[in-house]
Amino acid sequence: MKKLKAVTFSYDDGVTQDKRLVELFDKYGLKCTFNINSELLGLDGALVREGVTVTHIKNKPEEIKEIYRGHEVAVHTLTHPRLPTLDEAEVIRQVEEDRKNLSNLVGYEVVGMAYPCGGVNNDDRVAEIIKNNTGVKYSRTITSNYSFDLQDGNLFRFNPTVYHHQEFDRAFELAREFIELKTDTPKIFYIWGHAYEFDIYNNWDRMEEFCRLISGRDDIFYGTNKEVLLCHDWE
């Protein structure tokens, strides 16, 4: 039966915490797109956020296919630069070479992307460069719009519904609204973040509560970004 509501998740950086997140998504039948910097794979690191130090270790190249099996791998650029500061040739290289590297690792053609960095990390110029010179078919921003609209005309600057780590209460409110929503046109609930943030806020249990709440609904399609954004004939 065709469905008019879809839920999709998007997580950045390809960190080791993704393994635990994949297990959680698999437990509840949810699908996610993981955005990865191919030239940073295998690197050790740590981040300090709000006074908390957490590991920021990138998964190894040879692990990528298996870790993200059943989900989608997508572009996050080779090395995580702020794309609006780069010239056209470097934007293309950062995006297209990452796409090719990831495609080789996972064994299918990678077509999705999320812009790296915070702040002003995308603009119309960069979006047009990516659209016209790479194999990417959609790219997500970091700008929450708290909307369930499709944004068909803006897939190269697609705004997510909510960034739930900094807006967890709002994410739960939107989830309940989406569950109750009656619609005669397609609607998308798009949630994004970074798996390492669950370690910062010590809220893995709350993420499981969120997954439990949004999952298992007969009138909702659960898919990767590619499945949800590029095809609205959900079943």
ABEGO torsion letter per residue (X at the ends): XBBABBBBBBBBGGBAAAAAAAAAAAAAGBBBBBBBBAAABGBBBBBBBGGBBBBBBBBBAAAAAAAABGBBBBBAEAAGBBAAABBAAAAAAAAAAAAAAAAAAAGBBBABBBBBEBEBABBAAAAAAAAAABABABBBBABBAGBABAGAAAAABBBBABBAAAAAAAAAAAAAAAAABBBABBBBBBBBEBAAAAAAAGAAAAAAAAAAAABGBAABBBBBAAAAAABABBX
